[in-house]
Amino acid sequence: MSKSKPLSTHALRELEELEALIGRANGALRSEVVCRVDYRGRQWPVHCLELGSRDPLAPVVGFFGGIHGVERIGTQVLLAFLHTLVERLRWDEELERSLQHVRLVFMPLINPGGMLAETRANPAGVDLMRNAPMDAEDAVPLLGGHRLTPMLPWFRGRAGEAMQPEAAAMCRVVEERLLTQPFSLALDCHSGFGVRDQIWFPYARTTRPIDCLGDLYALRSLFRATHPHHNIYVIEPQARHYTTHGDLWDYLYDRPRAQPGQVFLPLTLEMGSWMWLKKNPRQMFRLLGIFNPVLPHRLQRTLRRHMTLFEFLLRAAVSHQRWLPQGEQRQLLNQAAIDYWPSILRYEDQ
């Protein structure tokens, strides 16, 4: 990994904004370039940023975006959150105190080549979210990943090939900076078809319940109780919709932990793009308009819409020992979660 240096003026506005934030933070954002991607004769950096505690036992929240190049809004909402944090650090003593007890990790723009090319895939034609070396347990639809040709969307790469550099870099960051901690959360920001914003969690390859199901149900209940009027999200397992091959979060969740008992809770925010299309159908005739709000007032509304969730995850990580279930309570919440999400197979049916 190399220390990041600002680039000269380039054609990717989100990257320019990210590097401007690094400069304005006056060292508060610890920045590294974790890989570089070749596209049109240039190498484009993939940045990883850290903010907050250096304590090796501190809880960590990771924010990820820009895995799919056409879904620029995922990068943009994280840049908006980063902007707010950088500005608050100039005056907000409460935020400064909170960051003494938690570490934030950001990879806001994982697929710069795909964003420049305005494609879902990276420049090699691979869907990074289907690129992990694992298969679904049952047959999946085409959108769940295939090995036919990179000319079709959802291509997961050739069998036996190494992971793409962008996906491998993200996995290294999660393995080295989140999976080593006693407690960590991850939020991966996307836009997806739907009339509601959704928060998904693994598994994507199977309808079997994930081991941390009770923990996720506790987090979901905490959010609902804390923000009863912020009910914009449908929170549920991804496999309720479809299963996929090669899901990066399935792969990372099943990686060995440094110590037994460590808790890692991966979440995916799927912003419902049909909300924008319904209000402005003409967006359908623009590729980026299918996945992103186009009109300025809708973009601004989306950029502030998820701040409550981001702040909640930060505070939930700081205070995780006060709400994370233990012992018998964890087993009770596991069953409560299975009853709440009935499409998940019950433990006794496996």
LUMNU-518951 format. One record per residue (C-alpha): z, x, y; residue in three letters; residue number from 0; chain. Coordinates in pm, whole numbers. Each point is the difference from the previous one (the first is absolute). Example, Ala and Ser with C-alpha at 12.3 -4.5 7.8 and 13.67 -1.06 7.14 Angstrom:
REM LUMNU-518951
rec Z->780 | X->1230 | Y->-450 | type->ALA | seq->0 | mol->A
rec Z->-66 | X->137 | Y->344 | type->SER | seq->1 | mol->A
//
This chain:
REM LUMNU-518951
rec Z->0 | X->0 | Y->0 | type->MET | seq->0 | mol->A
rec Z->-80 | X->124 | Y->348 | type->SER | seq->1 | mol->A
rec Z->151 | X->-71 | Y->337 | type->LYS | seq->2 | mol->A
rec Z->-212 | X->-252 | Y->186 | type->SER | seq->3 | mol->A
rec Z->-182 | X->98 | Y->318 | type->LYS | seq->4 | mol->A
rec Z->-164 | X->-248 | Y->238 | type->PRO | seq->5 | mol->A
rec Z->-374 | X->-21 | Y->-45 | type->LEU | seq->6 | mol->A
rec Z->-255 | X->-6 | Y->274 | type->SER | seq->7 | mol->A
rec Z->-142 | X->-337 | Y->99 | type->THR | seq->8 | mol->A
rec Z->-139 | X->-176 | Y->-305 | type->HIS | seq->9 | mol->A
rec Z->-140 | X->-336 | Y->-101 | type->ALA | seq->10 | mol->A
rec Z->304 | X->-154 | Y->-166 | type->LEU | seq->11 | mol->A
rec Z->214 | X->-181 | Y->254 | type->ARG | seq->12 | mol->A
rec Z->294 | X->-52 | Y->-237 | type->GLU | seq->13 | mol->A
rec Z->15 | X->373 | Y->-74 | type->LEU | seq->14 | mol->A
rec Z->-9 | X->80 | Y->370 | type->GLU | seq->15 | mol->A
rec Z->288 | X->-241 | Y->60 | type->GLU | seq->16 | mol->A
rec Z->200 | X->146 | Y->-288 | type->LEU | seq->17 | mol->A
rec Z->-38 | X->356 | Y->128 | type->GLU | seq->18 | mol->A
rec Z->85 | X->-110 | Y->354 | type->ALA | seq->19 | mol->A
rec Z->325 | X->-150 | Y->-135 | type->LEU | seq->20 | mol->A
rec Z->83 | X->327 | Y->-174 | type->ILE | seq->21 | mol->A
rec Z->-42 | X->181 | Y->329 | type->GLY | seq->22 | mol->A
rec Z->205 | X->-251 | Y->201 | type->ARG | seq->23 | mol->A
rec Z->290 | X->9 | Y->-247 | type->ALA | seq->24 | mol->A
rec Z->99 | X->350 | Y->116 | type->ASN | seq->25 | mol->A
rec Z->83 | X->119 | Y->-351 | type->GLY | seq->26 | mol->A
rec Z->187 | X->-312 | Y->-112 | type->ALA | seq->27 | mol->A
rec Z->-289 | X->-76 | Y->-238 | type->LEU | seq->28 | mol->A
rec Z->-18 | X->273 | Y->-262 | type->ARG | seq->29 | mol->A
rec Z->-369 | X->14 | Y->-85 | type->SER | seq->30 | mol->A
rec Z->-205 | X->155 | Y->-281 | type->GLU | seq->31 | mol->A
rec Z->-359 | X->-32 | Y->-110 | type->VAL | seq->32 | mol->A
rec Z->26 | X->-72 | Y->-373 | type->VAL | seq->33 | mol->A
rec Z->-374 | X->13 | Y->-70 | type->CYS | seq->34 | mol->A
rec Z->-336 | X->13 | Y->174 | type->ARG | seq->35 | mol->A
rec Z->-300 | X->-217 | Y->-82 | type->VAL | seq->36 | mol->A
rec Z->-363 | X->104 | Y->39 | type->ASP | seq->37 | mol->A
rec Z->-221 | X->-254 | Y->173 | type->TYR | seq->38 | mol->A
rec Z->-327 | X->62 | Y->186 | type->ARG | seq->39 | mol->A
rec Z->51 | X->372 | Y->27 | type->GLY | seq->40 | mol->A
rec Z->357 | X->-13 | Y->129 | type->ARG | seq->41 | mol->A
rec Z->342 | X->14 | Y->-155 | type->GLN | seq->42 | mol->A
rec Z->226 | X->-288 | Y->96 | type->TRP | seq->43 | mol->A
rec Z->378 | X->39 | Y->-29 | type->PRO | seq->44 | mol->A
rec Z->236 | X->-229 | Y->-189 | type->VAL | seq->45 | mol->A
rec Z->333 | X->21 | Y->181 | type->HIS | seq->46 | mol->A
rec Z->351 | X->-51 | Y->-134 | type->CYS | seq->47 | mol->A
rec Z->275 | X->-49 | Y->259 | type->LEU | seq->48 | mol->A
rec Z->377 | X->1 | Y->-37 | type->GLU | seq->49 | mol->A
rec Z->261 | X->-132 | Y->237 | type->LEU | seq->50 | mol->A
rec Z->377 | X->-8 | Y->-28 | type->GLY | seq->51 | mol->A
rec Z->259 | X->155 | Y->-230 | type->SER | seq->52 | mol->A
rec Z->-52 | X->328 | Y->-183 | type->ARG | seq->53 | mol->A
rec Z->292 | X->-73 | Y->-234 | type->ASP | seq->54 | mol->A
rec Z->-130 | X->50 | Y->-358 | type->PRO | seq->55 | mol->A
rec Z->192 | X->-312 | Y->-111 | type->LEU | seq->56 | mol->A
rec Z->-115 | X->-225 | Y->286 | type->ALA | seq->57 | mol->A
rec Z->-183 | X->-324 | Y->-91 | type->PRO | seq->58 | mol->A
rec Z->-371 | X->7 | Y->81 | type->VAL | seq->59 | mol->A
rec Z->-244 | X->-267 | Y->114 | type->VAL | seq->60 | mol->A
rec Z->-369 | X->86 | Y->-40 | type->GLY | seq->61 | mol->A
rec Z->-272 | X->-178 | Y->199 | type->PHE | seq->62 | mol->A
rec Z->-359 | X->34 | Y->-124 | type->PHE | seq->63 | mol->A
rec Z->-330 | X->-134 | Y->131 | type->GLY | seq->64 | mol->A
rec Z->-373 | X->50 | Y->20 | type->GLY | seq->65 | mol->A
rec Z->-58 | X->32 | Y->-375 | type->ILE | seq->66 | mol->A
rec Z->-303 | X->-229 | Y->35 | type->HIS | seq->67 | mol->A
rec Z->-227 | X->112 | Y->281 | type->GLY | seq->68 | mol->A
rec Z->-106 | X->-347 | Y->113 | type->VAL | seq->69 | mol->A
rec Z->361 | X->-117 | Y->35 | type->GLU | seq->70 | mol->A
rec Z->70 | X->174 | Y->330 | type->ARG | seq->71 | mol->A
rec Z->275 | X->-246 | Y->88 | type->ILE | seq->72 | mol->A
rec Z->233 | X->161 | Y->-255 | type->GLY | seq->73 | mol->A
rec Z->-21 | X->329 | Y->188 | type->THR | seq->74 | mol->A
rec Z->22 | X->-172 | Y->337 | type->GLN | seq->75 | mol->A
rec Z->325 | X->-189 | Y->-71 | type->VAL | seq->76 | mol->A
rec Z->165 | X->326 | Y->-113 | type->LEU | seq->77 | mol->A
rec Z->-122 | X->181 | Y->311 | type->LEU | seq->78 | mol->A
rec Z->147 | X->-280 | Y->211 | type->ALA | seq->79 | mol->A
rec Z->334 | X->39 | Y->-180 | type->PHE | seq->80 | mol->A
rec Z->-12 | X->379 | Y->42 | type->LEU | seq->81 | mol->A
rec Z->-75 | X->-43 | Y->370 | type->HIS | seq->82 | mol->A
rec Z->307 | X->-222 | Y->38 | type->THR | seq->83 | mol->A
rec Z->221 | X->249 | Y->-184 | type->LEU | seq->84 | mol->A
rec Z->-121 | X->295 | Y->206 | type->VAL | seq->85 | mol->A
rec Z->61 | X->-185 | Y->327 | type->GLU | seq->86 | mol->A
rec Z->342 | X->-127 | Y->-109 | type->ARG | seq->87 | mol->A
rec Z->112 | X->350 | Y->-89 | type->LEU | seq->88 | mol->A
rec Z->-15 | X->82 | Y->373 | type->ARG | seq->89 | mol->A
rec Z->280 | X->-246 | Y->81 | type->TRP | seq->90 | mol->A
rec Z->134 | X->-192 | Y->-302 | type->ASP | seq->91 | mol->A
rec Z->328 | X->154 | Y->-118 | type->GLU | seq->92 | mol->A
rec Z->39 | X->-261 | Y->-275 | type->GLU | seq->93 | mol->A
rec Z->-336 | X->98 | Y->-155 | type->LEU | seq->94 | mol->A
rec Z->97 | X->366 | Y->26 | type->GLU | seq->95 | mol->A
rec Z->323 | X->-70 | Y->-189 | type->ARG | seq->96 | mol->A
rec Z->-183 | X->-201 | Y->-267 | type->SER | seq->97 | mol->A
rec Z->-246 | X->282 | Y->-58 | type->LEU | seq->98 | mol->A
rec Z->288 | X->233 | Y->-77 | type->GLN | seq->99 | mol->A
rec Z->46 | X->-203 | Y->-321 | type->HIS | seq->100 | mol->A
rec Z->-357 | X->-66 | Y->-113 | type->VAL | seq->101 | mol->A
rec Z->-329 | X->185 | Y->-23 | type->ARG | seq->102 | mol->A
rec Z->-332 | X->-167 | Y->79 | type->LEU | seq->103 | mol->A
rec Z->-323 | X->129 | Y->-154 | type->VAL | seq->104 | mol->A
rec Z->-339 | X->-111 | Y->134 | type->PHE | seq->105 | mol->A
rec Z->-352 | X->37 | Y->-137 | type->MET | seq->106 | mol->A
rec Z->-181 | X->-242 | Y->233 | type->PRO | seq->107 | mol->A
rec Z->-357 | X->113 | Y->-72 | type->LEU | seq->108 | mol->A
rec Z->-56 | X->100 | Y->-362 | type->ILE | seq->109 | mol->A
rec Z->-377 | X->-57 | Y->-15 | type->ASN | seq->110 | mol->A
rec Z->-154 | X->132 | Y->325 | type->PRO | seq->111 | mol->A
rec Z->-342 | X->50 | Y->-163 | type->GLY | seq->112 | mol->A
rec Z->-13 | X->-362 | Y->-113 | type->GLY | seq->113 | mol->A
rec Z->108 | X->-119 | Y->344 | type->MET | seq->114 | mol->A
rec Z->-275 | X->204 | Y->164 | type->LEU | seq->115 | mol->A
rec Z->-256 | X->-133 | Y->-249 | type->ALA | seq->116 | mol->A
rec Z->138 | X->-357 | Y->30 | type->GLU | seq->117 | mol->A
rec Z->36 | X->-29 | Y->-376 | type->THR | seq->118 | mol->A
rec Z->284 | X->-110 | Y->-225 | type->ARG | seq->119 | mol->A
rec Z->-41 | X->314 | Y->-212 | type->ALA | seq->120 | mol->A
rec Z->33 | X->364 | Y->99 | type->ASN | seq->121 | mol->A
rec Z->-315 | X->211 | Y->67 | type->PRO | seq->122 | mol->A
rec Z->-38 | X->58 | Y->-377 | type->ALA | seq->123 | mol->A
rec Z->-28 | X->-376 | Y->-54 | type->GLY | seq->124 | mol->A
rec Z->340 | X->-30 | Y->-172 | type->VAL | seq->125 | mol->A
rec Z->246 | X->-278 | Y->72 | type->ASP | seq->126 | mol->A
rec Z->317 | X->204 | Y->46 | type->LEU | seq->127 | mol->A
rec Z->221 | X->-294 | Y->-95 | type->MET | seq->128 | mol->A
rec Z->-164 | X->-6 | Y->-346 | type->ARG | seq->129 | mol->A
rec Z->-1 | X->377 | Y->-51 | type->ASN | seq->130 | mol->A
rec Z->323 | X->73 | Y->-190 | type->ALA | seq->131 | mol->A
rec Z->-35 | X->109 | Y->-366 | type->PRO | seq->132 | mol->A
rec Z->130 | X->-320 | Y->-160 | type->MET | seq->133 | mol->A
rec Z->-160 | X->-314 | Y->-141 | type->ASP | seq->134 | mol->A
rec Z->100 | X->-363 | Y->17 | type->ALA | seq->135 | mol->A
rec Z->150 | X->-143 | Y->-316 | type->GLU | seq->136 | mol->A
rec Z->-259 | X->-280 | Y->-22 | type->ASP | seq->137 | mol->A
rec Z->-353 | X->-65 | Y->123 | type->ALA | seq->138 | mol->A
rec Z->-36 | X->-6 | Y->378 | type->VAL | seq->139 | mol->A
rec Z->-260 | X->-152 | Y->234 | type->PRO | seq->140 | mol->A
rec Z->-256 | X->228 | Y->167 | type->LEU | seq->141 | mol->A
rec Z->215 | X->21 | Y->312 | type->LEU | seq->142 | mol->A
rec Z->279 | X->142 | Y->-219 | type->GLY | seq->143 | mol->A
rec Z->-191 | X->327 | Y->-35 | type->GLY | seq->144 | mol->A
rec Z->-297 | X->122 | Y->-205 | type->HIS | seq->145 | mol->A
rec Z->-186 | X->319 | Y->-92 | type->ARG | seq->146 | mol->A
rec Z->-354 | X->-137 | Y->25 | type->LEU | seq->147 | mol->A
rec Z->-134 | X->157 | Y->319 | type->THR | seq->148 | mol->A
rec Z->124 | X->97 | Y->347 | type->PRO | seq->149 | mol->A
rec Z->-274 | X->-226 | Y->137 | type->MET | seq->150 | mol->A
rec Z->227 | X->-296 | Y->-79 | type->LEU | seq->151 | mol->A
rec Z->335 | X->-59 | Y->172 | type->PRO | seq->152 | mol->A
rec Z->324 | X->63 | Y->-192 | type->TRP | seq->153 | mol->A
rec Z->-144 | X->306 | Y->-180 | type->PHE | seq->154 | mol->A
rec Z->299 | X->193 | Y->-138 | type->ARG | seq->155 | mol->A
rec Z->-171 | X->333 | Y->-72 | type->GLY | seq->156 | mol->A
rec Z->-143 | X->157 | Y->-314 | type->ARG | seq->157 | mol->A
rec Z->217 | X->17 | Y->-311 | type->ALA | seq->158 | mol->A
rec Z->178 | X->333 | Y->-31 | type->GLY | seq->159 | mol->A
rec Z->-59 | X->110 | Y->361 | type->GLU | seq->160 | mol->A
rec Z->288 | X->117 | Y->217 | type->ALA | seq->161 | mol->A
rec Z->136 | X->-241 | Y->256 | type->MET | seq->162 | mol->A
rec Z->-176 | X->-2 | Y->335 | type->GLN | seq->163 | mol->A
rec Z->157 | X->239 | Y->256 | type->PRO | seq->164 | mol->A
rec Z->125 | X->-282 | Y->225 | type->GLU | seq->165 | mol->A
rec Z->168 | X->-186 | Y->-288 | type->ALA | seq->166 | mol->A
rec Z->142 | X->323 | Y->-143 | type->ALA | seq->167 | mol->A
rec Z->142 | X->94 | Y->342 | type->ALA | seq->168 | mol->A
rec Z->169 | X->-338 | Y->37 | type->MET | seq->169 | mol->A
rec Z->148 | X->29 | Y->-348 | type->CYS | seq->170 | mol->A
rec Z->135 | X->348 | Y->78 | type->ARG | seq->171 | mol->A
rec Z->167 | X->-129 | Y->315 | type->VAL | seq->172 | mol->A
rec Z->166 | X->-286 | Y->-187 | type->VAL | seq->173 | mol->A
rec Z->108 | X->224 | Y->-290 | type->GLU | seq->174 | mol->A
rec Z->140 | X->274 | Y->223 | type->GLU | seq->175 | mol->A
rec Z->147 | X->-205 | Y->285 | type->ARG | seq->176 | mol->A
rec Z->94 | X->-339 | Y->-144 | type->LEU | seq->177 | mol->A
rec Z->49 | X->29 | Y->-377 | type->LEU | seq->178 | mol->A
rec Z->247 | X->285 | Y->46 | type->THR | seq->179 | mol->A
rec Z->241 | X->-218 | Y->202 | type->GLN | seq->180 | mol->A
rec Z->284 | X->-220 | Y->-129 | type->PRO | seq->181 | mol->A
rec Z->-160 | X->-297 | Y->181 | type->PHE | seq->182 | mol->A
rec Z->-351 | X->-45 | Y->138 | type->SER | seq->183 | mol->A
rec Z->-228 | X->-280 | Y->115 | type->LEU | seq->184 | mol->A
rec Z->-376 | X->9 | Y->53 | type->ALA | seq->185 | mol->A
rec Z->-221 | X->-241 | Y->194 | type->LEU | seq->186 | mol->A
rec Z->-378 | X->28 | Y->-36 | type->ASP | seq->187 | mol->A
rec Z->-193 | X->-196 | Y->267 | type->CYS | seq->188 | mol->A
rec Z->-329 | X->-175 | Y->-78 | type->HIS | seq->189 | mol->A
rec Z->-198 | X->-304 | Y->102 | type->SER | seq->190 | mol->A
rec Z->-111 | X->-243 | Y->-269 | type->GLY | seq->191 | mol->A
rec Z->-154 | X->-341 | Y->-38 | type->PHE | seq->192 | mol->A
rec Z->249 | X->-279 | Y->43 | type->GLY | seq->193 | mol->A
rec Z->138 | X->-242 | Y->257 | type->VAL | seq->194 | mol->A
rec Z->350 | X->149 | Y->-22 | type->ARG | seq->195 | mol->A
rec Z->138 | X->348 | Y->34 | type->ASP | seq->196 | mol->A
rec Z->126 | X->116 | Y->-338 | type->GLN | seq->197 | mol->A
rec Z->240 | X->268 | Y->-119 | type->ILE | seq->198 | mol->A
rec Z->-84 | X->111 | Y->-353 | type->TRP | seq->199 | mol->A
rec Z->188 | X->224 | Y->-236 | type->PHE | seq->200 | mol->A
rec Z->-94 | X->155 | Y->-339 | type->PRO | seq->201 | mol->A
rec Z->-101 | X->-34 | Y->-261 | type->TYR | seq->202 | mol->A
rec Z->-372 | X->-36 | Y->62 | type->ALA | seq->203 | mol->A
rec Z->-110 | X->95 | Y->-353 | type->ARG | seq->204 | mol->A
rec Z->216 | X->-250 | Y->-190 | type->THR | seq->205 | mol->A
rec Z->196 | X->-321 | Y->41 | type->THR | seq->206 | mol->A
rec Z->303 | X->162 | Y->-162 | type->ARG | seq->207 | mol->A
rec Z->294 | X->19 | Y->242 | type->PRO | seq->208 | mol->A
rec Z->67 | X->329 | Y->171 | type->ILE | seq->209 | mol->A
rec Z->338 | X->165 | Y->-67 | type->ASP | seq->210 | mol->A
rec Z->114 | X->-34 | Y->362 | type->CYS | seq->211 | mol->A
rec Z->-77 | X->-373 | Y->13 | type->LEU | seq->212 | mol->A
rec Z->361 | X->-91 | Y->82 | type->GLY | seq->213 | mol->A
rec Z->8 | X->256 | Y->281 | type->ASP | seq->214 | mol->A
rec Z->-322 | X->-140 | Y->147 | type->LEU | seq->215 | mol->A
rec Z->135 | X->-354 | Y->-24 | type->TYR | seq->216 | mol->A
rec Z->316 | X->113 | Y->180 | type->ALA | seq->217 | mol->A
rec Z->-212 | X->157 | Y->277 | type->LEU | seq->218 | mol->A
rec Z->-211 | X->-314 | Y->29 | type->ARG | seq->219 | mol->A
rec Z->313 | X->-219 | Y->21 | type->SER | seq->220 | mol->A
rec Z->151 | X->230 | Y->262 | type->LEU | seq->221 | mol->A
rec Z->-311 | X->-27 | Y->216 | type->PHE | seq->222 | mol->A
rec Z->-12 | X->-379 | Y->-33 | type->ARG | seq->223 | mol->A
rec Z->370 | X->-33 | Y->88 | type->ALA | seq->224 | mol->A
rec Z->-24 | X->243 | Y->293 | type->THR | seq->225 | mol->A
rec Z->-322 | X->-140 | Y->148 | type->HIS | seq->226 | mol->A
rec Z->-15 | X->-368 | Y->-107 | type->PRO | seq->227 | mol->A
rec Z->-251 | X->-86 | Y->273 | type->HIS | seq->228 | mol->A
rec Z->-231 | X->291 | Y->-76 | type->HIS | seq->229 | mol->A
rec Z->-143 | X->-168 | Y->-308 | type->ASN | seq->230 | mol->A
rec Z->-356 | X->127 | Y->37 | type->ILE | seq->231 | mol->A
rec Z->-6 | X->191 | Y->-332 | type->TYR | seq->232 | mol->A
rec Z->-58 | X->-108 | Y->-356 | type->VAL | seq->233 | mol->A
rec Z->197 | X->256 | Y->-203 | type->ILE | seq->234 | mol->A
rec Z->-105 | X->30 | Y->-365 | type->GLU | seq->235 | mol->A
rec Z->-125 | X->235 | Y->-274 | type->PRO | seq->236 | mol->A
rec Z->-363 | X->106 | Y->33 | type->GLN | seq->237 | mol->A
rec Z->-80 | X->-96 | Y->-359 | type->ALA | seq->238 | mol->A
rec Z->41 | X->-367 | Y->91 | type->ARG | seq->239 | mol->A
rec Z->-344 | X->31 | Y->162 | type->HIS | seq->240 | mol->A
rec Z->-189 | X->246 | Y->-220 | type->TYR | seq->241 | mol->A
rec Z->59 | X->318 | Y->-196 | type->THR | seq->242 | mol->A
rec Z->-159 | X->335 | Y->75 | type->THR | seq->243 | mol->A
rec Z->-70 | X->338 | Y->-152 | type->HIS | seq->244 | mol->A
rec Z->121 | X->317 | Y->167 | type->GLY | seq->245 | mol->A
rec Z->244 | X->-147 | Y->252 | type->ASP | seq->246 | mol->A
rec Z->165 | X->288 | Y->189 | type->LEU | seq->247 | mol->A
rec Z->335 | X->-179 | Y->38 | type->TRP | seq->248 | mol->A
rec Z->21 | X->-84 | Y->-370 | type->ASP | seq->249 | mol->A
rec Z->-73 | X->365 | Y->-73 | type->TYR | seq->250 | mol->A
rec Z->260 | X->127 | Y->246 | type->LEU | seq->251 | mol->A
rec Z->268 | X->-246 | Y->-105 | type->TYR | seq->252 | mol->A
rec Z->-30 | X->119 | Y->-361 | type->ASP | seq->253 | mol->A
rec Z->20 | X->369 | Y->91 | type->ARG | seq->254 | mol->A
rec Z->318 | X->178 | Y->-116 | type->PRO | seq->255 | mol->A
rec Z->283 | X->6 | Y->256 | type->ARG | seq->256 | mol->A
rec Z->197 | X->312 | Y->86 | type->ALA | seq->257 | mol->A
rec Z->325 | X->-169 | Y->-111 | type->GLN | seq->258 | mol->A
rec Z->85 | X->-313 | Y->-200 | type->PRO | seq->259 | mol->A
rec Z->103 | X->-299 | Y->206 | type->GLY | seq->260 | mol->A
rec Z->-231 | X->71 | Y->293 | type->GLN | seq->261 | mol->A
rec Z->-145 | X->-311 | Y->164 | type->VAL | seq->262 | mol->A
rec Z->-362 | X->-16 | Y->123 | type->PHE | seq->263 | mol->A
rec Z->-133 | X->-330 | Y->134 | type->LEU | seq->264 | mol->A
rec Z->-376 | X->-2 | Y->72 | type->PRO | seq->265 | mol->A
rec Z->-143 | X->-286 | Y->209 | type->LEU | seq->266 | mol->A
rec Z->-350 | X->-85 | Y->121 | type->THR | seq->267 | mol->A
rec Z->-63 | X->-201 | Y->316 | type->LEU | seq->268 | mol->A
rec Z->-322 | X->-202 | Y->-29 | type->GLU | seq->269 | mol->A
rec Z->-82 | X->-147 | Y->341 | type->MET | seq->270 | mol->A
rec Z->-188 | X->-326 | Y->-45 | type->GLY | seq->271 | mol->A
rec Z->-345 | X->54 | Y->152 | type->SER | seq->272 | mol->A
rec Z->-102 | X->-364 | Y->-43 | type->TRP | seq->273 | mol->A
rec Z->236 | X->-81 | Y->289 | type->MET | seq->274 | mol->A
rec Z->-229 | X->197 | Y->230 | type->TRP | seq->275 | mol->A
rec Z->-324 | X->-130 | Y->-155 | type->LEU | seq->276 | mol->A
rec Z->115 | X->-362 | Y->20 | type->LYS | seq->277 | mol->A
rec Z->58 | X->29 | Y->374 | type->LYS | seq->278 | mol->A
rec Z->-316 | X->203 | Y->68 | type->ASN | seq->279 | mol->A
rec Z->-259 | X->-64 | Y->-277 | type->PRO | seq->280 | mol->A
rec Z->-256 | X->222 | Y->172 | type->ARG | seq->281 | mol->A
rec Z->204 | X->300 | Y->-118 | type->GLN | seq->282 | mol->A
rec Z->-140 | X->-64 | Y->-348 | type->MET | seq->283 | mol->A
rec Z->-332 | X->149 | Y->109 | type->PHE | seq->284 | mol->A
rec Z->163 | X->335 | Y->83 | type->ARG | seq->285 | mol->A
rec Z->122 | X->221 | Y->-284 | type->LEU | seq->286 | mol->A
rec Z->316 | X->107 | Y->180 | type->LEU | seq->287 | mol->A
rec Z->52 | X->-357 | Y->120 | type->GLY | seq->288 | mol->A
rec Z->54 | X->-116 | Y->-359 | type->ILE | seq->289 | mol->A
rec Z->307 | X->223 | Y->-32 | type->PHE | seq->290 | mol->A
rec Z->134 | X->40 | Y->353 | type->ASN | seq->291 | mol->A
rec Z->83 | X->-211 | Y->306 | type->PRO | seq->292 | mol->A
rec Z->-275 | X->56 | Y->257 | type->VAL | seq->293 | mol->A
rec Z->100 | X->-191 | Y->312 | type->LEU | seq->294 | mol->A
rec Z->244 | X->203 | Y->212 | type->PRO | seq->295 | mol->A
rec Z->274 | X->-265 | Y->16 | type->HIS | seq->296 | mol->A
rec Z->-2 | X->-47 | Y->-379 | type->ARG | seq->297 | mol->A
rec Z->15 | X->376 | Y->-54 | type->LEU | seq->298 | mol->A
rec Z->299 | X->26 | Y->234 | type->GLN | seq->299 | mol->A
rec Z->172 | X->-289 | Y->-177 | type->ARG | seq->300 | mol->A
rec Z->-52 | X->169 | Y->-337 | type->THR | seq->301 | mol->A
rec Z->127 | X->335 | Y->127 | type->LEU | seq->302 | mol->A
rec Z->332 | X->-156 | Y->103 | type->ARG | seq->303 | mol->A
rec Z->21 | X->-253 | Y->-285 | type->ARG | seq->304 | mol->A
rec Z->136 | X->245 | Y->-260 | type->HIS | seq->305 | mol->A
rec Z->249 | X->195 | Y->213 | type->MET | seq->306 | mol->A
rec Z->284 | X->-218 | Y->-129 | type->THR | seq->307 | mol->A
rec Z->-84 | X->97 | Y->-359 | type->LEU | seq->308 | mol->A
rec Z->-26 | X->371 | Y->80 | type->PHE | seq->309 | mol->A
rec Z->334 | X->1 | Y->183 | type->GLU | seq->310 | mol->A
rec Z->161 | X->-196 | Y->-284 | type->PHE | seq->311 | mol->A
rec Z->-114 | X->255 | Y->-261 | type->LEU | seq->312 | mol->A
rec Z->141 | X->284 | Y->211 | type->LEU | seq->313 | mol->A
rec Z->340 | X->-169 | Y->28 | type->ARG | seq->314 | mol->A
rec Z->1 | X->-115 | Y->-363 | type->ALA | seq->315 | mol->A
rec Z->-49 | X->362 | Y->-108 | type->ALA | seq->316 | mol->A
rec Z->282 | X->125 | Y->221 | type->VAL | seq->317 | mol->A
rec Z->238 | X->-261 | Y->-145 | type->SER | seq->318 | mol->A
rec Z->-141 | X->-23 | Y->-354 | type->HIS | seq->319 | mol->A
rec Z->340 | X->54 | Y->-162 | type->GLN | seq->320 | mol->A
rec Z->126 | X->-323 | Y->156 | type->ARG | seq->321 | mol->A
rec Z->-264 | X->-231 | Y->-150 | type->TRP | seq->322 | mol->A
rec Z->-150 | X->179 | Y->-301 | type->LEU | seq->323 | mol->A
rec Z->121 | X->-181 | Y->-317 | type->PRO | seq->324 | mol->A
rec Z->204 | X->186 | Y->-259 | type->GLN | seq->325 | mol->A
rec Z->101 | X->-62 | Y->-361 | type->GLY | seq->326 | mol->A
rec Z->20 | X->-365 | Y->-105 | type->GLU | seq->327 | mol->A
rec Z->-123 | X->-121 | Y->338 | type->GLN | seq->328 | mol->A
rec Z->-322 | X->193 | Y->-52 | type->ARG | seq->329 | mol->A
rec Z->-60 | X->-173 | Y->-334 | type->GLN | seq->330 | mol->A
rec Z->69 | X->-341 | Y->154 | type->LEU | seq->331 | mol->A
rec Z->-249 | X->72 | Y->278 | type->LEU | seq->332 | mol->A
rec Z->-258 | X->115 | Y->-255 | type->ASN | seq->333 | mol->A
rec Z->17 | X->-343 | Y->-163 | type->GLN | seq->334 | mol->A
rec Z->5 | X->-179 | Y->334 | type->ALA | seq->335 | mol->A
rec Z->-318 | X->187 | Y->95 | type->ALA | seq->336 | mol->A
rec Z->-173 | X->-96 | Y->-326 | type->ILE | seq->337 | mol->A
rec Z->93 | X->-363 | Y->63 | type->ASP | seq->338 | mol->A
rec Z->-124 | X->22 | Y->359 | type->TYR | seq->339 | mol->A
rec Z->-333 | X->161 | Y->-93 | type->TRP | seq->340 | mol->A
rec Z->-71 | X->-193 | Y->-323 | type->PRO | seq->341 | mol->A
rec Z->-339 | X->159 | Y->-66 | type->SER | seq->342 | mol->A
rec Z->182 | X->321 | Y->-99 | type->ILE | seq->343 | mol->A
rec Z->62 | X->18 | Y->-373 | type->LEU | seq->344 | mol->A
rec Z->364 | X->-51 | Y->-89 | type->ARG | seq->345 | mol->A
rec Z->178 | X->293 | Y->-160 | type->TYR | seq->346 | mol->A
rec Z->58 | X->-186 | Y->-326 | type->GLU | seq->347 | mol->A
rec Z->-376 | X->-72 | Y->-29 | type->ASP | seq->348 | mol->A
rec Z->-96 | X->368 | Y->-6 | type->GLN | seq->349 | mol->A
//
